[in-house]
Amino acid sequence: MIRLGGIEKSVALAGGRSWLLRNISLDVAAGEFISVMGPSGAGKSSLLNVLGLMDHDWQGRYMLDAVAVETLAAKQRQDLQREKVGFIFQHYHLIDELSVQENLELPLQYRDVPARERAARVADMLDRFRIVGKKDLRPNQLSGGQQQLVAVARAVITRPRLLLADEPTGALHSTQAREIMDLLHELHGEGMTIVQVTHNEAFANEAQRVVRLQDGWMESA
């Protein structure tokens, strides 16, 4: 599903360059669930941004589902991202002006999914994530755990091949965090490829493999 070869990322500073990723080579099989760990500044978010096609300013080779990402034009990368990748963020990134139902429908509108199918998928997500009673509420009317449930539902409503989760339990209390992890395991059991960034050692070890970063270098995989 994922093959990285010699990925490097740096930013220009007054005194030279600061390296965020150094010679990262990593394979992730289709249907695998991995965790990425490391201290602040280790390169975790930088790696996730590369994997999610949100950052194009890097060097190296990246194959995503047999597509050579580094050869694609910007529009082609955007299309590949929309087709293949779903995102879960620590701070939810829901749109405050939209209801829960509208937040779920939005990524389907971007993909030109027909109205009848959009309605069916939204109804399915509301039922599956047990948030039917919240569908007309705005994000600021929900608890943190409820907002993250909506964020997970929004990430998977497009049926992505790859799900990227950036500290998906970091802002939640233990009961809510456990619920989100259980959902990730359920999605993984259905065949979804998942890469999560986390500081939680116990949750990290629930994945099939842990990748550890330090100062932009990969220490283990």
MIVO-579311 format. One line per field, with one value per atom (N, C-alpha, C): residue number from 1; residue in one letter; atom name; x negated, y, z. Coordinates in Angstrom, 3 decimals. Last residue first. Layout:
REM residues N
num <- (NUM:...);
residu <- (A:...);
atome <- (CA:...);
east <- (X:...);
north <- (Y:...);
up <- (Z:...);
This chain:
REM residues 221
num <- (221:221:221:220:220:220:219:219:219:218:218:218:217:217:217:216:216:216:215:215:215:214:214:214:213:213:213:212:212:212:211:211:211:210:210:210:209:209:209:208:208:208:207:207:207:206:206:206:205:205:205:204:204:204:203:203:203:202:202:202:201:201:201:200:200:200:199:199:199:198:198:198:197:197:197:196:196:196:195:195:195:194:194:194:193:193:193:192:192:192:191:191:191:190:190:190:189:189:189:188:188:188:187:187:187:186:186:186:185:185:185:184:184:184:183:183:183:182:182:182:181:181:181:180:180:180:179:179:179:178:178:178:177:177:177:176:176:176:175:175:175:174:174:174:173:173:173:172:172:172:171:171:171:170:170:170:169:169:169:168:168:168:167:167:167:166:166:166:165:165:165:164:164:164:163:163:163:162:162:162:161:161:161:160:160:160:159:159:159:158:158:158:157:157:157:156:156:156:155:155:155:154:154:154:153:153:153:152:152:152:151:151:151:150:150:150:149:149:149:148:148:148:147:147:147:146:146:146:145:145:145:144:144:144:143:143:143:142:142:142:141:141:141:140:140:140:139:139:139:138:138:138:137:137:137:136:136:136:135:135:135:134:134:134:133:133:133:132:132:132:131:131:131:130:130:130:129:129:129:128:128:128:127:127:127:126:126:126:125:125:125:124:124:124:123:123:123:122:122:122:121:121:121:120:120:120:119:119:119:118:118:118:117:117:117:116:116:116:115:115:115:114:114:114:113:113:113:112:112:112:111:111:111:110:110:110:109:109:109:108:108:108:107:107:107:106:106:106:105:105:105:104:104:104:103:103:103:102:102:102:101:101:101:100:100:100:99:99:99:98:98:98:97:97:97:96:96:96:95:95:95:94:94:94:93:93:93:92:92:92:91:91:91:90:90:90:89:89:89:88:88:88:87:87:87:86:86:86:85:85:85:84:84:84:83:83:83:82:82:82:81:81:81:80:80:80:79:79:79:78:78:78:77:77:77:76:76:76:75:75:75:74:74:74:73:73:73:72:72:72:71:71:71:70:70:70:69:69:69:68:68:68:67:67:67:66:66:66:65:65:65:64:64:64:63:63:63:62:62:62:61:61:61:60:60:60:59:59:59:58:58:58:57:57:57:56:56:56:55:55:55:54:54:54:53:53:53:52:52:52:51:51:51:50:50:50:49:49:49:48:48:48:47:47:47:46:46:46:45:45:45:44:44:44:43:43:43:42:42:42:41:41:41:40:40:40:39:39:39:38:38:38:37:37:37:36:36:36:35:35:35:34:34:34:33:33:33:32:32:32:31:31:31:30:30:30:29:29:29:28:28:28:27:27:27:26:26:26:25:25:25:24:24:24:23:23:23:22:22:22:21:21:21:20:20:20:19:19:19:18:18:18:17:17:17:16:16:16:15:15:15:14:14:14:13:13:13:12:12:12:11:11:11:10:10:10:9:9:9:8:8:8:7:7:7:6:6:6:5:5:5:4:4:4:3:3:3:2:2:2:1:1:1);
residu <- (A:A:A:S:S:S:E:E:E:M:M:M:W:W:W:G:G:G:D:D:D:Q:Q:Q:L:L:L:R:R:R:V:V:V:V:V:V:R:R:R:Q:Q:Q:A:A:A:E:E:E:N:N:N:A:A:A:F:F:F:A:A:A:E:E:E:N:N:N:H:H:H:T:T:T:V:V:V:Q:Q:Q:V:V:V:I:I:I:T:T:T:M:M:M:G:G:G:E:E:E:G:G:G:H:H:H:L:L:L:E:E:E:H:H:H:L:L:L:L:L:L:D:D:D:M:M:M:I:I:I:E:E:E:R:R:R:A:A:A:Q:Q:Q:T:T:T:S:S:S:H:H:H:L:L:L:A:A:A:G:G:G:T:T:T:P:P:P:E:E:E:D:D:D:A:A:A:L:L:L:L:L:L:L:L:L:R:R:R:P:P:P:R:R:R:T:T:T:I:I:I:V:V:V:A:A:A:R:R:R:A:A:A:V:V:V:A:A:A:V:V:V:L:L:L:Q:Q:Q:Q:Q:Q:Q:Q:Q:G:G:G:G:G:G:S:S:S:L:L:L:Q:Q:Q:N:N:N:P:P:P:R:R:R:L:L:L:D:D:D:K:K:K:K:K:K:G:G:G:V:V:V:I:I:I:R:R:R:F:F:F:R:R:R:D:D:D:L:L:L:M:M:M:D:D:D:A:A:A:V:V:V:R:R:R:A:A:A:A:A:A:R:R:R:E:E:E:R:R:R:A:A:A:P:P:P:V:V:V:D:D:D:R:R:R:Y:Y:Y:Q:Q:Q:L:L:L:P:P:P:L:L:L:E:E:E:L:L:L:N:N:N:E:E:E:Q:Q:Q:V:V:V:S:S:S:L:L:L:E:E:E:D:D:D:I:I:I:L:L:L:H:H:H:Y:Y:Y:H:H:H:Q:Q:Q:F:F:F:I:I:I:F:F:F:G:G:G:V:V:V:K:K:K:E:E:E:R:R:R:Q:Q:Q:L:L:L:D:D:D:Q:Q:Q:R:R:R:Q:Q:Q:K:K:K:A:A:A:A:A:A:L:L:L:T:T:T:E:E:E:V:V:V:A:A:A:V:V:V:A:A:A:D:D:D:L:L:L:M:M:M:Y:Y:Y:R:R:R:G:G:G:Q:Q:Q:W:W:W:D:D:D:H:H:H:D:D:D:M:M:M:L:L:L:G:G:G:L:L:L:V:V:V:N:N:N:L:L:L:L:L:L:S:S:S:S:S:S:K:K:K:G:G:G:A:A:A:G:G:G:S:S:S:P:P:P:G:G:G:M:M:M:V:V:V:S:S:S:I:I:I:F:F:F:E:E:E:G:G:G:A:A:A:A:A:A:V:V:V:D:D:D:L:L:L:S:S:S:I:I:I:N:N:N:R:R:R:L:L:L:L:L:L:W:W:W:S:S:S:R:R:R:G:G:G:G:G:G:A:A:A:L:L:L:A:A:A:V:V:V:S:S:S:K:K:K:E:E:E:I:I:I:G:G:G:G:G:G:L:L:L:R:R:R:I:I:I:M:M:M);
atome <- (N:CA:C:N:CA:C:N:CA:C:N:CA:C:N:CA:C:N:CA:C:N:CA:C:N:CA:C:N:CA:C:N:CA:C:N:CA:C:N:CA:C:N:CA:C:N:CA:C:N:CA:C:N:CA:C:N:CA:C:N:CA:C:N:CA:C:N:CA:C:N:CA:C:N:CA:C:N:CA:C:N:CA:C:N:CA:C:N:CA:C:N:CA:C:N:CA:C:N:CA:C:N:CA:C:N:CA:C:N:CA:C:N:CA:C:N:CA:C:N:CA:C:N:CA:C:N:CA:C:N:CA:C:N:CA:C:N:CA:C:N:CA:C:N:CA:C:N:CA:C:N:CA:C:N:CA:C:N:CA:C:N:CA:C:N:CA:C:N:CA:C:N:CA:C:N:CA:C:N:CA:C:N:CA:C:N:CA:C:N:CA:C:N:CA:C:N:CA:C:N:CA:C:N:CA:C:N:CA:C:N:CA:C:N:CA:C:N:CA:C:N:CA:C:N:CA:C:N:CA:C:N:CA:C:N:CA:C:N:CA:C:N:CA:C:N:CA:C:N:CA:C:N:CA:C:N:CA:C:N:CA:C:N:CA:C:N:CA:C:N:CA:C:N:CA:C:N:CA:C:N:CA:C:N:CA:C:N:CA:C:N:CA:C:N:CA:C:N:CA:C:N:CA:C:N:CA:C:N:CA:C:N:CA:C:N:CA:C:N:CA:C:N:CA:C:N:CA:C:N:CA:C:N:CA:C:N:CA:C:N:CA:C:N:CA:C:N:CA:C:N:CA:C:N:CA:C:N:CA:C:N:CA:C:N:CA:C:N:CA:C:N:CA:C:N:CA:C:N:CA:C:N:CA:C:N:CA:C:N:CA:C:N:CA:C:N:CA:C:N:CA:C:N:CA:C:N:CA:C:N:CA:C:N:CA:C:N:CA:C:N:CA:C:N:CA:C:N:CA:C:N:CA:C:N:CA:C:N:CA:C:N:CA:C:N:CA:C:N:CA:C:N:CA:C:N:CA:C:N:CA:C:N:CA:C:N:CA:C:N:CA:C:N:CA:C:N:CA:C:N:CA:C:N:CA:C:N:CA:C:N:CA:C:N:CA:C:N:CA:C:N:CA:C:N:CA:C:N:CA:C:N:CA:C:N:CA:C:N:CA:C:N:CA:C:N:CA:C:N:CA:C:N:CA:C:N:CA:C:N:CA:C:N:CA:C:N:CA:C:N:CA:C:N:CA:C:N:CA:C:N:CA:C:N:CA:C:N:CA:C:N:CA:C:N:CA:C:N:CA:C:N:CA:C:N:CA:C:N:CA:C:N:CA:C:N:CA:C:N:CA:C:N:CA:C:N:CA:C:N:CA:C:N:CA:C:N:CA:C:N:CA:C:N:CA:C:N:CA:C:N:CA:C:N:CA:C:N:CA:C:N:CA:C:N:CA:C:N:CA:C:N:CA:C:N:CA:C:N:CA:C:N:CA:C:N:CA:C:N:CA:C:N:CA:C:N:CA:C:N:CA:C:N:CA:C:N:CA:C:N:CA:C:N:CA:C:N:CA:C:N:CA:C:N:CA:C:N:CA:C:N:CA:C:N:CA:C:N:CA:C:N:CA:C:N:CA:C:N:CA:C:N:CA:C:N:CA:C:N:CA:C:N:CA:C:N:CA:C:N:CA:C:N:CA:C:N:CA:C:N:CA:C:N:CA:C:N:CA:C:N:CA:C);
east <- (-11.244:-9.989:-9.596:-13.301:-12.844:-11.538:-14.167:-14.979:-14.583:-14.400:-13.604:-14.514:-14.996:-15.473:-14.527:-14.034:-13.819:-14.260:-14.577:-15.297:-15.207:-13.231:-14.035:-14.815:-10.498:-11.299:-12.060:-9.328:-9.818:-10.752:-6.503:-7.617:-8.043:-5.099:-5.389:-6.634:-2.419:-3.837:-3.988:0.219:-0.578:-2.079:1.321:1.154:0.299:1.044:2.199:2.151:-1.021:-1.324:-0.137:0.301:-0.628:-0.868:1.636:2.411:1.511:-0.628:0.287:1.096:-1.803:-2.543:-1.612:-0.718:-0.248:-0.878:-1.224:-2.177:-1.840:-0.812:-0.340:-1.507:0.453:-0.585:-0.041:1.389:1.721:0.446:2.542:1.306:1.704:4.234:4.270:2.867:6.273:4.890:4.871:9.127:8.568:7.112:10.414:9.425:8.795:11.953:12.668:11.724:10.185:10.717:11.468:9.928:8.805:9.280:12.385:12.095:10.942:11.952:13.074:12.831:9.801:9.639:10.748:11.067:9.946:9.711:12.924:13.391:12.281:11.192:12.018:12.563:10.217:9.315:10.094:12.574:11.969:11.023:12.934:13.960:13.395:10.673:10.855:11.880:11.240:10.079:10.209:13.408:13.606:12.459:12.058:13.196:13.451:10.016:9.686:10.840:10.607:10.378:10.391:8.758:9.914:9.580:6.773:7.553:8.722:5.629:4.821:5.606:6.606:7.127:6.491:5.317:6.786:7.396:2.784:3.154:4.674:3.882:2.875:3.332:4.310:4.867:3.764:5.295:4.216:4.819:6.196:6.673:5.485:6.637:5.653:6.247:8.846:7.980:7.012:11.997:10.608:9.874:14.857:14.319:12.879:15.934:15.523:14.933:16.248:17.459:17.132:14.047:14.242:15.459:14.073:12.859:13.111:16.563:16.289:15.081:16.124:17.158:16.919:14.155:13.839:14.846:15.658:14.455:14.048:17.600:18.016:16.815:15.897:16.693:17.139:15.024:14.067:14.776:17.379:16.767:15.785:17.674:18.668:18.124:15.471:15.578:16.561:16.117:14.920:14.994:19.691:18.509:17.313:21.367:20.974:19.811:21.781:22.810:22.509:19.913:19.725:20.797:20.935:19.821:19.669:24.555:23.297:22.156:27.102:26.327:25.075:28.396:28.736:27.975:27.451:27.237:27.510:27.599:26.774:26.734:28.941:29.580:28.829:27.032:28.245:28.899:24.707:24.823:26.045:23.508:24.476:24.609:22.071:21.329:22.243:24.084:22.937:22.210:25.814:26.264:25.090:24.200:24.884:25.333:23.476:22.466:23.103:25.979:25.240:24.209:26.584:27.470:26.766:24.490:24.572:25.441:25.193:23.923:23.940:27.662:27.581:26.309:26.974:27.928:27.829:25.271:24.774:25.680:27.076:26.014:25.417:28.620:29.254:28.215:26.716:27.423:28.029:23.566:24.972:25.722:20.420:21.282:22.741:18.361:19.483:20.301:16.539:16.282:17.422:17.584:16.331:16.037:19.695:19.991:18.744:18.300:18.964:19.336:17.466:16.464:17.057:20.178:19.288:18.235:21.575:21.911:20.870:20.636:20.423:20.634:21.514:20.083:19.770:24.278:23.648:22.140:24.647:25.028:24.335:23.787:23.099:23.390:23.953:24.429:23.585:21.565:22.354:22.812:19.895:21.136:22.065:17.600:18.529:19.879:16.347:16.742:17.870:13.671:15.032:15.369:11.166:11.258:12.649:10.052:11.315:11.433:7.594:8.514:9.703:6.330:6.505:7.569:7.933:7.042:7.334:7.945:8.504:7.489:8.531:7.754:8.586:8.070:8.931:8.092:7.301:6.856:7.956:8.039:7.412:7.306:9.248:9.684:9.233:7.941:9.391:9.881:5.307:5.628:7.116:5.646:5.243:5.570:6.263:7.245:6.932:3.843:5.086:6.164:2.128:1.938:3.209:3.137:3.183:2.995:2.563:3.967:4.100:-0.304:0.444:1.895:-1.548:-1.292:-0.393:-3.667:-2.355:-2.366:-5.935:-5.816:-4.537:-5.722:-6.662:-6.580:-3.983:-3.489:-4.399:-3.277:-4.489:-4.116:-1.010:-1.153:-2.389:-0.512:-1.145:-1.242:0.339:1.242:0.795:-2.146:-0.896:0.062:-5.526:-4.522:-3.300:-7.922:-6.729:-5.745:-11.266:-10.288:-9.137:-12.724:-12.692:-11.615:-11.980:-12.754:-12.659:-9.338:-10.226:-10.976:-6.739:-8.102:-9.043:-4.152:-4.784:-6.255:-1.842:-3.134:-3.815:0.327:0.559:-0.703:0.281:0.229:0.593:0.033:1.367:1.425:-2.723:-1.865:-0.492:-3.466:-3.933:-3.018:-2.170:-1.837:-2.302:-3.475:-2.054:-1.618:-6.033:-5.849:-4.384:-5.425:-5.997:-5.811:-4.600:-3.620:-4.131:-7.143:-5.908:-4.896:-9.552:-9.197:-7.896:-10.265:-10.909:-10.616:-9.029:-10.105:-10.780:-8.413:-8.093:-9.287:-9.406:-9.224:-8.817:-7.397:-8.623:-8.357:-5.630:-5.902:-7.223:-3.055:-4.275:-4.456:-1.623:-1.710:-3.051:0.357:-0.909:-0.766:1.989:2.248:0.923:2.662:1.831:2.217:3.958:4.645:3.849:1.010:2.444:3.109:-1.998:-1.177:0.285:-4.433:-3.225:-2.328:-7.864:-6.801:-5.645:-10.216:-9.209:-8.199:-12.771:-12.338:-11.413:-14.024:-12.977:-12.586:-16.127:-16.315:-15.307:-14.818:-16.108:-16.064:-12.875:-12.890:-14.199:-13.753:-12.582:-12.468:-16.542:-16.029:-14.897:-17.120:-16.731:-16.042:-19.862:-18.630:-18.389:-21.082:-21.216:-19.873:-20.463:-21.796:-22.010:-17.813:-18.843:-20.242:-16.477:-16.603:-17.728:-14.299:-15.407:-15.333:-13.604:-13.145:-14.347:-13.220:-13.938:-13.296:-13.010:-12.262:-13.058:-13.210:-13.876:-13.066:-12.993:-12.248:-13.010:-13.921:-14.830:-14.131:-10.890:-12.305:-13.119:-7.908:-8.732:-10.186:-5.011:-6.452:-7.191:-1.880:-2.792:-4.224:-0.832:0.000:-0.864);
north <- (0.082:-0.107:-1.571:2.643:1.265:1.235:5.225:4.360:2.909:7.531:6.391:5.444:10.992:9.677:8.594:13.281:13.103:11.768:12.915:13.954:13.743:9.808:10.647:11.621:7.493:8.542:9.315:4.203:5.234:6.193:2.319:3.007:4.145:-0.713:0.647:1.156:-2.818:-2.452:-1.016:-3.218:-4.387:-4.104:-1.432:-1.596:-2.837:-1.279:-2.028:-2.209:0.402:-1.019:-1.883:2.852:2.581:1.085:2.635:2.629:2.333:2.733:1.586:1.503:5.219:3.973:2.770:7.965:6.991:5.633:9.666:9.703:8.646:8.829:8.904:9.038:8.465:9.107:9.244:5.657:6.616:7.164:4.376:4.885:5.924:1.660:2.758:3.092:0.265:0.528:1.762:-1.782:-0.456:-0.390:-4.191:-4.147:-2.803:-4.447:-4.447:-4.280:-4.089:-5.430:-5.568:-1.321:-2.161:-3.580:-0.657:-0.283:-1.106:-1.677:-2.162:-1.871:-0.141:-1.589:-2.185:2.354:2.123:0.634:1.878:2.149:1.927:1.609:0.462:0.641:4.222:3.122:1.886:5.540:5.847:4.731:4.392:4.227:4.496:5.298:3.860:3.604:8.009:7.543:6.063:8.032:8.446:7.948:7.156:6.397:6.731:9.124:7.722:6.924:12.173:11.434:9.937:13.583:12.924:12.304:14.463:15.499:14.909:12.144:13.032:14.031:10.336:10.251:11.283:10.835:10.801:10.735:11.856:11.959:11.894:11.556:12.358:12.606:9.024:9.543:10.241:8.093:8.695:9.373:5.397:6.296:6.770:4.394:4.708:5.710:4.119:2.938:3.127:5.520:5.620:4.296:6.171:4.811:4.833:8.500:8.421:7.058:8.180:8.167:8.080:8.437:7.141:7.103:11.046:10.537:9.265:11.252:12.069:11.522:9.521:9.210:9.980:10.995:9.664:9.284:13.278:13.408:12.065:12.195:12.805:12.910:11.439:10.429:10.954:13.959:13.049:11.897:14.995:15.653:14.716:13.255:13.248:13.906:14.010:12.652:12.548:16.692:16.366:14.975:17.218:16.993:16.677:19.759:18.373:18.330:22.239:21.711:20.270:22.828:23.427:23.019:21.498:20.936:21.511:21.549:22.093:21.508:19.037:19.896:20.421:17.167:18.567:19.547:14.683:15.067:16.542:13.387:14.604:15.240:11.016:12.068:13.382:9.514:9.935:11.104:8.392:9.849:10.383:5.846:6.112:7.607:5.092:5.761:6.249:3.982:3.170:3.778:6.170:4.976:4.183:7.936:8.386:7.203:6.315:6.752:7.207:6.010:4.835:5.213:8.637:7.906:6.691:9.092:9.877:9.149:7.279:7.118:7.880:8.318:6.945:6.757:10.877:10.734:9.349:10.187:10.968:10.766:8.912:8.111:8.854:11.145:9.990:9.121:12.889:13.266:12.063:11.439:11.837:12.011:12.906:11.749:12.197:14.738:14.674:13.392:15.145:14.034:13.815:17.144:17.413:16.343:15.732:16.761:17.100:14.211:13.527:14.509:16.076:15.416:14.643:16.882:17.770:17.032:15.178:15.199:15.940:15.689:14.370:14.384:18.314:18.021:16.675:17.880:18.631:18.431:16.481:15.877:16.572:18.435:17.142:16.501:21.665:20.635:19.371:24.338:23.244:22.285:26.110:26.657:25.567:24.677:25.100:25.554:21.853:23.210:23.658:20.109:20.193:21.649:19.507:20.244:20.163:17.751:17.502:18.189:17.760:18.843:18.908:15.530:15.619:16.645:14.173:15.114:15.163:11.850:12.152:13.025:11.427:12.039:12.152:9.240:9.866:10.344:8.729:9.051:9.685:8.250:7.185:7.451:10.409:9.054:8.046:12.662:12.565:11.139:12.041:12.219:12.031:12.070:10.825:10.885:14.763:13.737:12.416:15.904:16.238:15.191:14.875:14.516:14.788:16.134:14.675:14.201:18.784:18.377:16.861:18.700:19.072:18.602:15.720:17.157:17.433:13.017:13.596:15.121:11.751:12.062:12.828:11.111:12.184:12.570:8.902:10.226:11.342:6.360:7.089:8.547:3.939:5.210:5.933:1.724:1.505:2.765:2.923:2.053:1.948:5.086:4.934:4.137:5.554:4.800:4.636:7.875:7.517:6.837:8.923:8.155:7.739:12.218:10.777:10.145:15.284:14.531:13.041:17.738:16.738:16.035:19.294:19.816:18.862:18.617:18.152:18.572:17.663:18.337:17.753:16.085:17.477:18.317:13.368:14.214:15.654:11.775:12.254:13.169:11.402:10.257:10.701:14.034:13.437:12.293:14.252:15.195:14.689:12.272:12.124:13.051:13.419:12.153:11.966:15.666:15.836:14.574:14.470:15.201:15.429:13.299:12.516:13.217:14.444:14.327:13.587:15.147:13.960:13.801:17.168:17.531:16.352:15.263:16.457:16.844:11.756:12.997:14.152:9.108:9.875:11.139:6.821:7.449:8.213:5.467:6.259:7.002:2.269:3.476:4.135:0.540:0.873:2.147:-1.994:-0.949:-0.673:-3.054:-3.039:-1.855:-3.046:-3.640:-3.663:-3.300:-3.037:-3.762:-2.516:-3.408:-2.963:-0.174:-0.494:-1.310:0.524:-0.156:-0.431:3.129:2.411:1.780:5.354:4.264:3.354:8.507:7.619:6.611:10.505:9.177:8.150:12.539:12.146:10.686:15.409:13.978:13.641:17.937:17.395:15.893:19.969:18.733:18.191:23.237:22.386:21.153:24.959:24.193:23.373:28.197:26.987:26.296:30.360:29.766:28.525:30.908:31.931:31.326:27.968:28.893:29.877:25.938:26.890:27.791:22.542:23.917:24.844:19.211:20.243:21.589:15.766:17.011:18.006:12.709:13.753:15.043:9.262:10.516:11.492:6.723:7.852:9.198:5.594:5.344:6.614:3.993:5.200:4.820:2.609:2.334:3.666:1.283:2.419:1.929:-1.212:0.000:1.259);
up <- (12.929:12.177:12.230:14.375:14.267:13.497:13.854:14.704:14.589:11.358:11.799:12.580:12.034:11.600:12.123:13.215:11.788:11.236:15.942:15.184:13.678:15.727:16.600:15.743:15.648:15.032:16.101:15.269:16.190:15.447:14.674:14.019:14.939:15.571:16.026:15.304:14.525:14.465:14.922:14.977:14.617:14.657:17.948:16.506:16.231:20.620:20.133:18.617:21.143:21.114:20.729:21.268:20.169:20.024:23.695:22.455:21.255:25.401:25.432:24.142:24.789:24.551:24.498:23.257:24.232:23.938:21.292:22.391:23.445:17.802:19.180:20.143:14.599:15.404:16.817:12.663:13.712:14.346:9.766:10.362:11.392:8.355:9.317:9.785:5.908:6.298:7.178:6.477:6.232:6.697:7.023:5.954:5.679:9.202:7.925:6.737:11.239:11.029:9.722:11.103:10.685:10.400:12.228:10.844:10.287:14.829:14.016:12.538:15.680:15.538:14.669:15.731:14.820:14.611:17.780:16.421:15.393:19.931:19.547:18.128:20.034:19.686:19.265:20.833:19.537:19.102:23.377:22.353:20.960:24.714:24.501:23.396:24.828:24.068:23.748:26.578:25.192:24.307:28.886:28.365:26.905:29.278:29.027:28.420:27.362:28.600:28.300:24.579:25.171:26.521:22.932:23.638:24.420:21.766:22.605:23.428:20.019:21.388:22.310:17.612:17.623:19.016:16.516:17.940:18.106:13.453:14.147:15.580:11.243:12.498:13.285:8.079:8.852:10.073:6.148:7.188:8.019:2.857:3.882:4.853:1.276:1.417:2.582:2.373:1.932:2.081:2.334:2.154:1.647:3.087:1.686:1.327:5.774:4.951:3.468:7.370:6.710:5.795:8.351:7.701:6.909:9.581:8.394:7.623:11.746:10.755:9.457:13.093:12.567:11.480:13.740:12.913:12.311:15.400:14.137:13.193:17.492:16.795:15.434:18.283:17.660:16.956:19.353:18.191:17.499:21.510:20.434:19.173:23.063:22.548:21.406:23.662:22.892:22.285:23.130:23.960:23.068:21.153:21.435:22.417:20.273:21.170:21.591:18.409:19.737:20.739:16.076:16.848:18.247:16.214:15.738:16.593:15.528:16.419:15.717:14.047:13.786:14.676:14.965:13.568:13.287:17.349:17.318:15.931:17.109:17.894:17.887:15.755:15.049:15.777:16.598:16.749:15.993:16.320:17.385:17.680:14.190:15.253:16.387:12.571:12.990:14.176:12.127:12.840:13.388:10.736:11.946:12.793:8.563:9.530:10.839:7.273:7.735:8.790:6.607:7.516:8.097:4.793:6.029:7.052:2.762:3.486:4.808:1.922:2.433:3.253:1.033:2.137:2.761:-1.097:0.042:1.249:-2.813:-2.181:-0.989:-3.517:-2.876:-2.167:-4.723:-3.503:-2.785:-5.826:-6.032:-4.714:-5.206:-4.951:-5.106:-5.646:-6.592:-6.446:-3.707:-4.630:-5.610:-2.191:-2.892:-3.945:-1.070:-2.061:-2.868:0.750:-0.358:-1.456:2.632:1.791:0.628:3.656:2.897:2.068:5.312:3.886:3.049:7.857:7.269:5.754:8.227:8.282:7.636:8.157:7.066:7.050:10.577:9.302:8.134:12.396:12.296:10.945:10.724:11.646:11.495:10.419:9.855:10.943:11.614:11.070:10.517:12.315:13.364:12.827:10.962:10.581:11.503:12.630:12.129:11.822:13.691:12.422:11.806:15.831:15.134:13.772:17.002:17.353:16.396:15.887:17.339:17.712:12.951:13.618:15.118:10.403:11.723:12.439:6.920:7.996:9.271:4.098:5.091:6.256:0.649:2.014:2.845:-2.061:-1.272:0.224:-3.373:-3.681:-2.630:-2.463:-2.288:-2.484:-3.327:-1.914:-1.664:-6.087:-5.421:-3.935:-6.476:-6.843:-6.147:-5.639:-4.944:-5.237:-7.548:-6.138:-5.345:-9.825:-9.740:-8.294:-9.242:-9.384:-9.267:-9.238:-8.037:-8.108:-10.923:-10.846:-9.643:-9.864:-10.141:-10.098:-9.079:-10.509:-10.843:-6.423:-6.778:-8.245:-6.353:-5.974:-6.482:-8.274:-7.888:-7.623:-7.170:-7.894:-7.365:-5.591:-6.900:-7.754:-3.211:-3.959:-5.422:-3.493:-2.769:-3.634:-3.199:-3.935:-3.038:-3.229:-2.477:-3.420:-2.820:-3.600:-2.697:-2.477:-2.285:-3.153:-0.812:-1.791:-1.459:-0.637:-0.061:-1.184:-0.694:-0.725:0.009:-0.377:-1.619:-1.709:1.936:1.784:0.553:1.836:2.207:2.052:1.504:0.303:0.608:3.727:3.380:2.190:3.925:3.629:3.141:4.633:3.382:2.982:7.088:6.020:4.659:8.546:8.259:7.129:8.728:8.017:7.640:10.273:8.928:8.100:12.636:11.828:10.413:13.379:13.228:12.327:13.980:12.571:12.322:16.530:15.957:14.467:17.876:16.961:16.297:20.780:20.000:19.143:20.337:21.097:20.187:18.895:19.005:19.788:16.704:17.989:17.936:14.868:14.763:16.077:14.265:15.087:14.846:11.806:12.439:13.269:10.328:11.313:12.016:6.932:8.143:9.034:4.504:5.635:6.920:2.641:2.613:3.780:4.472:3.659:3.685:4.190:4.950:4.035:4.419:3.693:4.651:4.344:5.111:4.165:4.954:4.072:4.878:5.234:5.737:4.659:5.345:4.753:5.286:7.674:7.111:6.651:8.221:7.932:7.236:8.895:9.584:9.392:9.224:8.660:9.523:8.307:9.431:8.857:6.845:6.717:7.973:7.709:6.893:6.750:9.293:9.406:8.579:8.640:8.415:8.429:7.001:8.118:7.830:5.119:5.113:6.334:5.932:5.766:5.867:4.557:5.306:5.056:4.191:4.254:5.085:2.404:3.176:3.071:1.898:2.018:2.915:0.949:1.120:1.219:0.015:-0.217:-0.100:0.975:1.020:0.825:0.063:-0.011:-0.082:0.880:0.989:0.867:0.000:0.000:0.000);
